[in-house]
Amino acid sequence: MASTSENGTCDISTDVVVDDVVKFGFQREEMYTEKLSGSVNPYGRHVFLCYKSHEDWPARVESSDSDPLPKRLAGAIKDRKNDIAVKTLLTICESNDGTGLSDGDILIFPEMIKYRGLEESNIDSFVEEVLVNGKPWTSGAEEAVTGSFVFVCAHNSRDKRCGVCGPVLIEKFNEEIEVMGLKDEVFVSACSHVGGHKYAGNLIIYSAVKDGRVSGHWYGYVTPNDVPELLDQHIKKGEVIERIWRGEMGVPPVEKAEKVVEQTHLNGNDLKENTKAEKENTGGCCQGANGFSCCRDENSEAKKDGKKSTYKFDLFTKKWEQHEIFTAAAVVGAVATVAVAYSLYKRSR
């Protein structure tokens, strides 16, 4: 396992070669070159299926024939996507990771509940009862979960950047949690692809905020040096760290666009439109409209990019269209007036 030094770089072991750390680690050239705010698509619920170790996941774990449980769950959600009222994301998290999670356990946010024992045979009832109808699952006991949950993308077979950065961040989190005495309050787990490999280290934090509402905040370009601040400022004080903030659960597209406009100097760089950037999946595998879109392709991302990059232009277009309508109406009115005047003139002769 790699360890970290004071400047956020990795002390190399036999598990990680030097070339990988230089190309894919925290010192890679692309770090801090992209805007972060607004890079999370809106959603209202996040389901995590606990399944094996991140080292065992294939690149497309939700569609792998060798992994029937996540594949079957992903397929069931896709089949019922039009019946699921809340846009729901599905992500795989690691089991047996020290948090007491086992294969087949399900975590659901913002509900902050856990179900145990999901199997291929009862997936349909879970999707029907819990995700479609919003009721307790009759095949499993509902358990409330408390504290803060940190999910760090460490999906090495999907992208080297997450594979190099993720495990180092998890190790650093566990070290700082021990130092700060937060062992029973903060739980850290590796997770599969959440979208935006270029932003590695990527992580999501789910926790209750001051008003009791559960928030889900996404962070990118996270390095080991950011971990103490995330634990102290975000988790303990409930304050968002804007310089590495990507977005949050439930934020609609318009609000995200406004946030991007307001933050003109993020990570020390001027924000700019990035027509190429969003071609990379920024929503994650098995995430999308009406609750599901497994591993979105580049064409669908490009369409969404077009909407975001032309937000102001659309407003201008609407105003121009209104101007054209008013002009046409004025012309029609003028023609009608001339016609009436001519008719009266003919009668008077």
TORKOL-4160 file (C-alpha; in steps of 0.2 Angstrom, whole numbers, padded with zeros to 4 digits, m for minus):
349
<pt num="1" X="0000" Y="0000" Z="0000"/>
<pt num="2" X="0006" Y="0017" Z="m0004"/>
<pt num="3" X="0008" Y="0030" Z="0010"/>
<pt num="4" X="0008" Y="0049" Z="0009"/>
<pt num="5" X="0021" Y="0063" Z="0012"/>
<pt num="6" X="0018" Y="0080" Z="0019"/>
<pt num="7" X="0017" Y="0088" Z="0001"/>
<pt num="8" X="0003" Y="0076" Z="m0004"/>
<pt num="9" X="0014" Y="0065" Z="m0014"/>
<pt num="10" X="0015" Y="0046" Z="m0012"/>
<pt num="11" X="0029" Y="0036" Z="m0004"/>
<pt num="12" X="0031" Y="0022" Z="m0017"/>
<pt num="13" X="0029" Y="0004" Z="m0012"/>
<pt num="14" X="0030" Y="m0011" Z="m0023"/>
<pt num="15" X="0011" Y="m0010" Z="m0026"/>
<pt num="16" X="0012" Y="0007" Z="m0036"/>
<pt num="17" X="0026" Y="0010" Z="m0048"/>
<pt num="18" X="0034" Y="0028" Z="m0050"/>
<pt num="19" X="0027" Y="0030" Z="m0067"/>
<pt num="20" X="0009" Y="0028" Z="m0061"/>
<pt num="21" X="0011" Y="0041" Z="m0047"/>
<pt num="22" X="0019" Y="0054" Z="m0059"/>
<pt num="23" X="0006" Y="0051" Z="m0073"/>
<pt num="24" X="m0010" Y="0047" Z="m0063"/>
<pt num="25" X="m0007" Y="0053" Z="m0045"/>
<pt num="26" X="m0009" Y="0070" Z="m0036"/>
<pt num="27" X="0005" Y="0078" Z="m0045"/>
<pt num="28" X="m0001" Y="0074" Z="m0063"/>
<pt num="29" X="m0001" Y="0089" Z="m0075"/>
<pt num="30" X="m0020" Y="0090" Z="m0077"/>
<pt num="31" X="m0023" Y="0093" Z="m0058"/>
<pt num="32" X="m0033" Y="0109" Z="m0056"/>
<pt num="33" X="m0035" Y="0113" Z="m0074"/>
<pt num="34" X="m0054" Y="0110" Z="m0075"/>
<pt num="35" X="m0068" Y="0119" Z="m0067"/>
<pt num="36" X="m0076" Y="0108" Z="m0053"/>
<pt num="37" X="m0092" Y="0117" Z="m0048"/>
<pt num="38" X="m0107" Y="0112" Z="m0058"/>
<pt num="39" X="m0099" Y="0095" Z="m0063"/>
<pt num="40" X="m0112" Y="0085" Z="m0054"/>
<pt num="41" X="m0129" Y="0081" Z="m0063"/>
<pt num="42" X="m0145" Y="0083" Z="m0052"/>
<pt num="43" X="m0151" Y="0068" Z="m0043"/>
<pt num="44" X="m0162" Y="0065" Z="m0027"/>
<pt num="45" X="m0157" Y="0048" Z="m0021"/>
<pt num="46" X="m0141" Y="0037" Z="m0020"/>
<pt num="47" X="m0141" Y="0018" Z="m0018"/>
<pt num="48" X="m0125" Y="0009" Z="m0013"/>
<pt num="49" X="m0123" Y="m0009" Z="m0016"/>
<pt num="50" X="m0109" Y="m0017" Z="m0005"/>
<pt num="51" X="m0100" Y="m0030" Z="m0015"/>
<pt num="52" X="m0083" Y="m0037" Z="m0014"/>
<pt num="53" X="m0067" Y="m0027" Z="m0014"/>
<pt num="54" X="m0062" Y="m0013" Z="m0026"/>
<pt num="55" X="m0048" Y="m0023" Z="m0032"/>
<pt num="56" X="m0059" Y="m0036" Z="m0038"/>
<pt num="57" X="m0071" Y="m0025" Z="m0048"/>
<pt num="58" X="m0070" Y="m0026" Z="m0067"/>
<pt num="59" X="m0071" Y="m0010" Z="m0077"/>
<pt num="60" X="m0090" Y="m0011" Z="m0080"/>
<pt num="61" X="m0095" Y="m0020" Z="m0064"/>
<pt num="62" X="m0113" Y="m0016" Z="m0066"/>
<pt num="63" X="m0114" Y="m0025" Z="m0083"/>
<pt num="64" X="m0102" Y="m0039" Z="m0079"/>
<pt num="65" X="m0107" Y="m0057" Z="m0082"/>
<pt num="66" X="m0095" Y="m0063" Z="m0069"/>
<pt num="67" X="m0104" Y="m0052" Z="m0056"/>
<pt num="68" X="m0123" Y="m0056" Z="m0057"/>
<pt num="69" X="m0128" Y="m0047" Z="m0041"/>
<pt num="70" X="m0124" Y="m0029" Z="m0047"/>
<pt num="71" X="m0128" Y="m0033" Z="m0065"/>
<pt num="72" X="m0145" Y="m0040" Z="m0060"/>
<pt num="73" X="m0149" Y="m0024" Z="m0048"/>
<pt num="74" X="m0143" Y="m0012" Z="m0062"/>
<pt num="75" X="m0154" Y="m0021" Z="m0074"/>
<pt num="76" X="m0169" Y="m0021" Z="m0063"/>
<pt num="77" X="m0167" Y="m0002" Z="m0059"/>
<pt num="78" X="m0166" Y="0001" Z="m0078"/>
<pt num="79" X="m0181" Y="m0009" Z="m0082"/>
<pt num="80" X="m0191" Y="0002" Z="m0069"/>
<pt num="81" X="m0183" Y="0019" Z="m0073"/>
<pt num="82" X="m0200" Y="0026" Z="m0078"/>
<pt num="83" X="m0208" Y="0021" Z="m0062"/>
<pt num="84" X="m0195" Y="0028" Z="m0051"/>
<pt num="85" X="m0201" Y="0046" Z="m0046"/>
<pt num="86" X="m0184" Y="0051" Z="m0038"/>
<pt num="87" X="m0169" Y="0051" Z="m0049"/>
<pt num="88" X="m0158" Y="0038" Z="m0041"/>
<pt num="89" X="m0140" Y="0034" Z="m0043"/>
<pt num="90" X="m0133" Y="0017" Z="m0041"/>
<pt num="91" X="m0114" Y="0014" Z="m0035"/>
<pt num="92" X="m0105" Y="m0001" Z="m0029"/>
<pt num="93" X="m0096" Y="0001" Z="m0013"/>
<pt num="94" X="m0083" Y="m0011" Z="m0005"/>
<pt num="95" X="m0089" Y="m0024" Z="0008"/>
<pt num="96" X="m0079" Y="m0031" Z="0023"/>
<pt num="97" X="m0070" Y="m0014" Z="0024"/>
<pt num="98" X="m0070" Y="m0012" Z="0043"/>
<pt num="99" X="m0087" Y="m0004" Z="0043"/>
<pt num="100" X="m0096" Y="m0020" Z="0045"/>
<pt num="101" X="m0103" Y="m0020" Z="0028"/>
<pt num="102" X="m0106" Y="m0037" Z="0019"/>
<pt num="103" X="m0110" Y="m0042" Z="0001"/>
<pt num="104" X="m0128" Y="m0038" Z="m0003"/>
<pt num="105" X="m0130" Y="m0024" Z="0010"/>
<pt num="106" X="m0138" Y="m0009" Z="0004"/>
<pt num="107" X="m0136" Y="0009" Z="0009"/>
<pt num="108" X="m0148" Y="0022" Z="0004"/>
<pt num="109" X="m0146" Y="0041" Z="0005"/>
<pt num="110" X="m0153" Y="0054" Z="0010"/>
<pt num="111" X="m0164" Y="0042" Z="0019"/>
<pt num="112" X="m0149" Y="0036" Z="0029"/>
<pt num="113" X="m0155" Y="0018" Z="0030"/>
<pt num="114" X="m0147" Y="0001" Z="0027"/>
<pt num="115" X="m0154" Y="m0016" Z="0022"/>
<pt num="116" X="m0145" Y="m0032" Z="0023"/>
<pt num="117" X="m0146" Y="m0048" Z="0012"/>
<pt num="118" X="m0150" Y="m0042" Z="m0005"/>
<pt num="119" X="m0149" Y="m0057" Z="m0017"/>
<pt num="120" X="m0153" Y="m0060" Z="m0035"/>
<pt num="121" X="m0169" Y="m0069" Z="m0030"/>
<pt num="122" X="m0176" Y="m0054" Z="m0021"/>
<pt num="123" X="m0170" Y="m0039" Z="m0031"/>
<pt num="124" X="m0187" Y="m0036" Z="m0040"/>
<pt num="125" X="m0196" Y="m0035" Z="m0023"/>
<pt num="126" X="m0183" Y="m0022" Z="m0017"/>
<pt num="127" X="m0184" Y="m0011" Z="m0032"/>
<pt num="128" X="m0203" Y="m0012" Z="m0032"/>
<pt num="129" X="m0206" Y="m0009" Z="m0014"/>
<pt num="130" X="m0192" Y="0003" Z="m0009"/>
<pt num="131" X="m0187" Y="0012" Z="m0025"/>
<pt num="132" X="m0204" Y="0013" Z="m0034"/>
<pt num="133" X="m0216" Y="0014" Z="m0020"/>
<pt num="134" X="m0205" Y="0021" Z="m0006"/>
<pt num="135" X="m0210" Y="0008" Z="0007"/>
<pt num="136" X="m0200" Y="m0003" Z="0019"/>
<pt num="137" X="m0193" Y="m0019" Z="0011"/>
<pt num="138" X="m0203" Y="m0034" Z="0017"/>
<pt num="139" X="m0188" Y="m0046" Z="0013"/>
<pt num="140" X="m0176" Y="m0036" Z="0024"/>
<pt num="141" X="m0176" Y="m0027" Z="0041"/>
<pt num="142" X="m0173" Y="m0008" Z="0039"/>
<pt num="143" X="m0159" Y="m0001" Z="0049"/>
<pt num="144" X="m0156" Y="0018" Z="0052"/>
<pt num="145" X="m0138" Y="0023" Z="0050"/>
<pt num="146" X="m0130" Y="0038" Z="0058"/>
<pt num="147" X="m0114" Y="0048" Z="0056"/>
<pt num="148" X="m0105" Y="0053" Z="0041"/>
<pt num="149" X="m0101" Y="0042" Z="0026"/>
<pt num="150" X="m0086" Y="0045" Z="0014"/>
<pt num="151" X="m0086" Y="0036" Z="m0002"/>
<pt num="152" X="m0069" Y="0037" Z="m0012"/>
<pt num="153" X="m0068" Y="0032" Z="m0030"/>
<pt num="154" X="m0054" Y="0019" Z="m0030"/>
<pt num="155" X="m0060" Y="0010" Z="m0046"/>
<pt num="156" X="m0043" Y="0005" Z="m0053"/>
<pt num="157" X="m0049" Y="m0006" Z="m0068"/>
<pt num="158" X="m0060" Y="0009" Z="m0074"/>
<pt num="159" X="m0047" Y="0023" Z="m0073"/>
<pt num="160" X="m0029" Y="0023" Z="m0067"/>
<pt num="161" X="m0031" Y="0041" Z="m0059"/>
<pt num="162" X="m0045" Y="0034" Z="m0047"/>
<pt num="163" X="m0035" Y="0018" Z="m0044"/>
<pt num="164" X="m0019" Y="0028" Z="m0039"/>
<pt num="165" X="m0027" Y="0042" Z="m0029"/>
<pt num="166" X="m0042" Y="0033" Z="m0021"/>
<pt num="167" X="m0033" Y="0020" Z="m0010"/>
<pt num="168" X="m0020" Y="0034" Z="m0004"/>
<pt num="169" X="m0035" Y="0045" Z="0001"/>
<pt num="170" X="m0044" Y="0031" Z="0010"/>
<pt num="171" X="m0028" Y="0027" Z="0020"/>
<pt num="172" X="m0026" Y="0045" Z="0025"/>
<pt num="173" X="m0044" Y="0047" Z="0030"/>
<pt num="174" X="m0043" Y="0032" Z="0042"/>
<pt num="175" X="m0027" Y="0039" Z="0049"/>
<pt num="176" X="m0035" Y="0056" Z="0053"/>
<pt num="177" X="m0051" Y="0048" Z="0059"/>
<pt num="178" X="m0040" Y="0039" Z="0072"/>
<pt num="179" X="m0031" Y="0054" Z="0077"/>
<pt num="180" X="m0047" Y="0065" Z="0079"/>
<pt num="181" X="m0056" Y="0052" Z="0088"/>
<pt num="182" X="m0070" Y="0050" Z="0075"/>
<pt num="183" X="m0069" Y="0031" Z="0073"/>
<pt num="184" X="m0087" Y="0029" Z="0077"/>
<pt num="185" X="m0094" Y="0044" Z="0068"/>
<pt num="186" X="m0085" Y="0044" Z="0051"/>
<pt num="187" X="m0085" Y="0029" Z="0040"/>
<pt num="188" X="m0075" Y="0028" Z="0024"/>
<pt num="189" X="m0077" Y="0016" Z="0010"/>
<pt num="190" X="m0070" Y="0013" Z="m0008"/>
<pt num="191" X="m0083" Y="0015" Z="m0021"/>
<pt num="192" X="m0084" Y="0012" Z="m0040"/>
<pt num="193" X="m0085" Y="0025" Z="m0054"/>
<pt num="194" X="m0094" Y="0041" Z="m0049"/>
<pt num="195" X="m0090" Y="0051" Z="m0064"/>
<pt num="196" X="m0076" Y="0063" Z="m0069"/>
<pt num="197" X="m0060" Y="0052" Z="m0068"/>
<pt num="198" X="m0051" Y="0068" Z="m0073"/>
<pt num="199" X="m0056" Y="0075" Z="m0056"/>
<pt num="200" X="m0047" Y="0062" Z="m0046"/>
<pt num="201" X="m0046" Y="0061" Z="m0031"/>
<pt num="202" X="m0065" Y="0060" Z="m0031"/>
<pt num="203" X="m0076" Y="0057" Z="m0016"/>
<pt num="204" X="m0094" Y="0060" Z="m0009"/>
<pt num="205" X="m0098" Y="0064" Z="0008"/>
<pt num="206" X="m0116" Y="0060" Z="0015"/>
<pt num="207" X="m0120" Y="0067" Z="0032"/>
<pt num="208" X="m0134" Y="0076" Z="0042"/>
<pt num="209" X="m0132" Y="0095" Z="0043"/>
<pt num="210" X="m0138" Y="0107" Z="0056"/>
<pt num="211" X="m0156" Y="0107" Z="0052"/>
<pt num="212" X="m0157" Y="0088" Z="0051"/>
<pt num="213" X="m0157" Y="0087" Z="0032"/>
<pt num="214" X="m0145" Y="0074" Z="0025"/>
<pt num="215" X="m0133" Y="0082" Z="0012"/>
<pt num="216" X="m0123" Y="0074" Z="m0001"/>
<pt num="217" X="m0108" Y="0084" Z="m0007"/>
<pt num="218" X="m0096" Y="0079" Z="m0021"/>
<pt num="219" X="m0077" Y="0084" Z="m0020"/>
<pt num="220" X="m0064" Y="0083" Z="m0034"/>
<pt num="221" X="m0045" Y="0086" Z="m0035"/>
<pt num="222" X="m0044" Y="0080" Z="m0017"/>
<pt num="223" X="m0027" Y="0077" Z="m0011"/>
<pt num="224" X="m0021" Y="0069" Z="0006"/>
<pt num="225" X="m0018" Y="0087" Z="0012"/>
<pt num="226" X="m0036" Y="0091" Z="0010"/>
<pt num="227" X="m0042" Y="0077" Z="0022"/>
<pt num="228" X="m0040" Y="0085" Z="0039"/>
<pt num="229" X="m0049" Y="0100" Z="0032"/>
<pt num="230" X="m0063" Y="0089" Z="0025"/>
<pt num="231" X="m0065" Y="0081" Z="0042"/>
<pt num="232" X="m0064" Y="0097" Z="0052"/>
<pt num="233" X="m0073" Y="0110" Z="0041"/>
<pt num="234" X="m0085" Y="0099" Z="0031"/>
<pt num="235" X="m0090" Y="0085" Z="0043"/>
<pt num="236" X="m0088" Y="0093" Z="0060"/>
<pt num="237" X="m0093" Y="0111" Z="0056"/>
<pt num="238" X="m0104" Y="0108" Z="0041"/>
<pt num="239" X="m0095" Y="0121" Z="0030"/>
<pt num="240" X="m0092" Y="0117" Z="0011"/>
<pt num="241" X="m0074" Y="0119" Z="0005"/>
<pt num="242" X="m0078" Y="0128" Z="m0011"/>
<pt num="243" X="m0061" Y="0126" Z="m0019"/>
<pt num="244" X="m0063" Y="0108" Z="m0022"/>
<pt num="245" X="m0082" Y="0107" Z="m0022"/>
<pt num="246" X="m0090" Y="0099" Z="m0037"/>
<pt num="247" X="m0109" Y="0100" Z="m0032"/>
<pt num="248" X="m0122" Y="0092" Z="m0021"/>
<pt num="249" X="m0137" Y="0080" Z="m0021"/>
<pt num="250" X="m0153" Y="0089" Z="m0027"/>
<pt num="251" X="m0145" Y="0105" Z="m0034"/>
<pt num="252" X="m0155" Y="0109" Z="m0050"/>
<pt num="253" X="m0146" Y="0114" Z="m0067"/>
<pt num="254" X="m0150" Y="0132" Z="m0066"/>
<pt num="255" X="m0143" Y="0134" Z="m0048"/>
<pt num="256" X="m0127" Y="0125" Z="m0054"/>
<pt num="257" X="m0125" Y="0136" Z="m0069"/>
<pt num="258" X="m0126" Y="0152" Z="m0057"/>
<pt num="259" X="m0113" Y="0144" Z="m0045"/>
<pt num="260" X="m0101" Y="0142" Z="m0060"/>
<pt num="261" X="m0104" Y="0160" Z="m0065"/>
<pt num="262" X="m0101" Y="0167" Z="m0047"/>
<pt num="263" X="m0085" Y="0157" Z="m0044"/>
<pt num="264" X="m0073" Y="0165" Z="m0057"/>
<pt num="265" X="m0057" Y="0159" Z="m0048"/>
<pt num="266" X="m0058" Y="0141" Z="m0043"/>
<pt num="267" X="m0042" Y="0132" Z="m0039"/>
<pt num="268" X="m0033" Y="0147" Z="m0044"/>
<pt num="269" X="m0038" Y="0146" Z="m0062"/>
<pt num="270" X="m0051" Y="0157" Z="m0071"/>
<pt num="271" X="m0067" Y="0147" Z="m0075"/>
<pt num="272" X="m0070" Y="0143" Z="m0093"/>
<pt num="273" X="m0082" Y="0134" Z="m0104"/>
<pt num="274" X="m0075" Y="0116" Z="m0107"/>
<pt num="275" X="m0083" Y="0109" Z="m0123"/>
<pt num="276" X="m0072" Y="0093" Z="m0122"/>
<pt num="277" X="m0073" Y="0091" Z="m0103"/>
<pt num="278" X="m0090" Y="0084" Z="m0100"/>
<pt num="279" X="m0088" Y="0071" Z="m0114"/>
<pt num="280" X="m0080" Y="0061" Z="m0099"/>
<pt num="281" X="m0094" Y="0054" Z="m0089"/>
<pt num="282" X="m0098" Y="0067" Z="m0075"/>
<pt num="283" X="m0113" Y="0057" Z="m0068"/>
<pt num="284" X="m0106" Y="0040" Z="m0065"/>
<pt num="285" X="m0110" Y="0023" Z="m0071"/>
<pt num="286" X="m0128" Y="0017" Z="m0068"/>
<pt num="287" X="m0134" Y="0035" Z="m0065"/>
<pt num="288" X="m0145" Y="0047" Z="m0075"/>
<pt num="289" X="m0162" Y="0053" Z="m0080"/>
<pt num="290" X="m0177" Y="0045" Z="m0072"/>
<pt num="291" X="m0166" Y="0035" Z="m0060"/>
<pt num="292" X="m0155" Y="0026" Z="m0072"/>
<pt num="293" X="m0142" Y="0028" Z="m0087"/>
<pt num="294" X="m0129" Y="0014" Z="m0085"/>
<pt num="295" X="m0112" Y="0021" Z="m0091"/>
<pt num="296" X="m0118" Y="0035" Z="m0102"/>
<pt num="297" X="m0110" Y="0037" Z="m0119"/>
<pt num="298" X="m0101" Y="0053" Z="m0125"/>
<pt num="299" X="m0115" Y="0058" Z="m0136"/>
<pt num="300" X="m0128" Y="0060" Z="m0122"/>
<pt num="301" X="m0115" Y="0070" Z="m0112"/>
<pt num="302" X="m0112" Y="0081" Z="m0127"/>
<pt num="303" X="m0130" Y="0085" Z="m0128"/>
<pt num="304" X="m0131" Y="0090" Z="m0110"/>
<pt num="305" X="m0115" Y="0100" Z="m0112"/>
<pt num="306" X="m0124" Y="0110" Z="m0126"/>
<pt num="307" X="m0138" Y="0114" Z="m0114"/>
<pt num="308" X="m0126" Y="0120" Z="m0101"/>
<pt num="309" X="m0114" Y="0130" Z="m0112"/>
<pt num="310" X="m0129" Y="0139" Z="m0121"/>
<pt num="311" X="m0139" Y="0144" Z="m0105"/>
<pt num="312" X="m0137" Y="0162" Z="m0108"/>
<pt num="313" X="m0138" Y="0161" Z="m0127"/>
<pt num="314" X="m0155" Y="0152" Z="m0125"/>
<pt num="315" X="m0161" Y="0167" Z="m0114"/>
<pt num="316" X="m0155" Y="0179" Z="m0128"/>
<pt num="317" X="m0164" Y="0168" Z="m0141"/>
<pt num="318" X="m0180" Y="0169" Z="m0132"/>
<pt num="319" X="m0179" Y="0187" Z="m0130"/>
<pt num="320" X="m0176" Y="0189" Z="m0149"/>
<pt num="321" X="m0190" Y="0177" Z="m0153"/>
<pt num="322" X="m0202" Y="0188" Z="m0143"/>
<pt num="323" X="m0195" Y="0204" Z="m0152"/>
<pt num="324" X="m0199" Y="0195" Z="m0169"/>
<pt num="325" X="m0217" Y="0191" Z="m0163"/>
<pt num="326" X="m0220" Y="0209" Z="m0157"/>
<pt num="327" X="m0214" Y="0216" Z="m0174"/>
<pt num="328" X="m0225" Y="0204" Z="m0184"/>
<pt num="329" X="m0240" Y="0209" Z="m0173"/>
<pt num="330" X="m0236" Y="0227" Z="m0177"/>
<pt num="331" X="m0235" Y="0224" Z="m0196"/>
<pt num="332" X="m0252" Y="0215" Z="m0196"/>
<pt num="333" X="m0260" Y="0229" Z="m0186"/>
<pt num="334" X="m0254" Y="0242" Z="m0198"/>
<pt num="335" X="m0260" Y="0232" Z="m0213"/>
<pt num="336" X="m0277" Y="0230" Z="m0205"/>
<pt num="337" X="m0278" Y="0249" Z="m0202"/>
<pt num="338" X="m0274" Y="0253" Z="m0220"/>
<pt num="339" X="m0287" Y="0240" Z="m0226"/>
<pt num="340" X="m0301" Y="0248" Z="m0215"/>
<pt num="341" X="m0296" Y="0266" Z="m0220"/>
<pt num="342" X="m0297" Y="0261" Z="m0238"/>
<pt num="343" X="m0314" Y="0253" Z="m0236"/>
<pt num="344" X="m0321" Y="0268" Z="m0228"/>
<pt num="345" X="m0313" Y="0279" Z="m0242"/>
<pt num="346" X="m0322" Y="0268" Z="m0256"/>
<pt num="347" X="m0339" Y="0270" Z="m0247"/>
<pt num="348" X="m0338" Y="0288" Z="m0246"/>
<pt num="349" X="m0336" Y="0290" Z="m0265"/>
